[in-house]
Amino acid sequence: MGERTEKARRARVGYGSSYHKGVAGELGEKSRGIGTVLGGQVWMIKPDKDARTANPCLWMQAGVVEFKNCNNYYDCTTCKYDQGMRKQVEKKKKISWQDSMRRRPSLERVCRHSLTNRIKRRVCAYDYECSKCDFDQFFEDVWTPKTKNLPLETRHIKGFEVPSDYYFHDGHTWARIESGGYIRVGMDAFALKLLGKADSFDLPLMGKELEKNRIGWGMRRSENGAEFISPVSGVIVEVNKKVRESPDRANNEPYGDGWVFLLRHPDIKENFKELMRNSASLEWMSKEVGKLEQMVEEVAGPMAADGGYFGDDIYGSIPGLGWNNLTRTFLKTG
């Protein structure tokens, strides 16, 4: 791998830490790395200084620990690492990240959301007592749910987009974990191209509790209706009014402005257990496209030798496929 390519990979992914088995005597020697004990074995971890931390932990940014990536979507209230660090603070073995920041000059005491790269630089005006900060409440309750997030990387299967960082349900709905532990939900490009542009969407109300693998919302196109399975469980905290008011947004940007709602659930890992991602979602989508091609050939005759690409309104172009047949086969709800 060339030097330029390697640097680009490290900048994008943030990988690069090396580790080796150590001995107890190494634990106090910072030059050898960060020492930890797992299962009675000493491990020395040395961060790659050239690698960019994609999701920096507050404790690292405040200088309490040398290297730690956030793997809990900045939801500190449910983070086991944060809970462990707080216990260390109670035992006087560590200082809190707030106290560490308070030791800095006033202009360097930046907001916790700036520390985690979620907003531009902003100085903290409340001495890290976030519960008293109006901006903190605004950010968590209003700004974060409404923030538009686009896929980091998207693959294409014969014209159908498949984002690598989204989780897919086999009923052609998706879920994405976002900062603060929110879960954004929507319909995939395959379903929206399959059924064409909706006249309206029947979206649930805020506060409604949904259960995964059950009907979550619906759409109508002329006299036809379709229902979509919710890929995850949770309580709805935000509904996309733009999609309700302008249904074509879902088709125009299924993985961006076309999301349908945002929800919260206390156990994210369990909630996402059965969903597909990365290579699994690509393999599944390839099979779904193959199934659709076979159905089209049975109704409209042989396709191009290379299969070709499908248009944006498959049912509208080939109504002989049957609306109910399509929703039953692909959405699992017909």
QUIPE-V455472 format. One line per field, one symbol per residue. ss: DSSP state (H for helix, E for strand, - for the rest). phi: phi as a letter, one per 20 degrees, with the letter a starting at -180 (. if undefined). psi: psi as a letter, one per 20 degrees, with the letter a starting at -180 (. if undefined). Layout:
ss: ???
phi: ???
psi: ???
//
This chain:
ss: --HHHHHHHHHHH----EEEE--HHH---HHH-EEEEE--EEEEEE---------E-HHHH-------E------HHH-HHHHHHHHHHH------HHHHHH---HHH-E-HHHH-------E------HHH-HHHHHHHHHHHHH-------EEEE--EEEE---EEE---EEEEE-HHH-EEEEE-HHHHHHH----EEE------EE----EEEEEEE--EEEEEE----EEEEEE-HHHHH--HHHHH--------EEEE---HHHH----E--HHHHHHHHHHHHHHHHHHHHHH-------------HHHH-HHH-HHHHHHHHH---
phi: .ffffffffffeenepfdbbfccgfegeeffepeebcclndfcdddfefeeeffcffgfffenfcebaefccmldffdefffffffffffemeceffffffffeggfdeegfffgemecfgbffdclmeffeefffffffecfgfefecdgfbcdcdlnefcffedddefemccccecgnnfcecadeffffffenfefadeefefnfeddfmdgdabbccleecbddeffbeqdfdbdfffffecgfffffbfdcfefdbcbcbfcffffdgeedblffffffffffffffgfffffedngefgenmdeeebfffecfffngffffffdemcf
psi: pqgggghgghhghjripqqqparhiihinhhiapqrppkipppppoqoiippohmpqhhghijhqhppqpkkkknhhjphgggghhhhghjkhqqqhghghiirqhijmqqhhhhjkhrrppppjkkknhiiohggggghhggghipppqqhpprpnlippnphjqpqqjjlrrqpprqjjqopqaqrhgghhgiapqhqpnqrqqiqpqpqjrphrrqqociqqqqqppirqrppippnhhhghnhihghhmhjdijqgrprqphngghhjgjqqqchghggghghgghgggggghhgjrqaqhjhaqqaimgghhmiihpghgghgghiki.
//
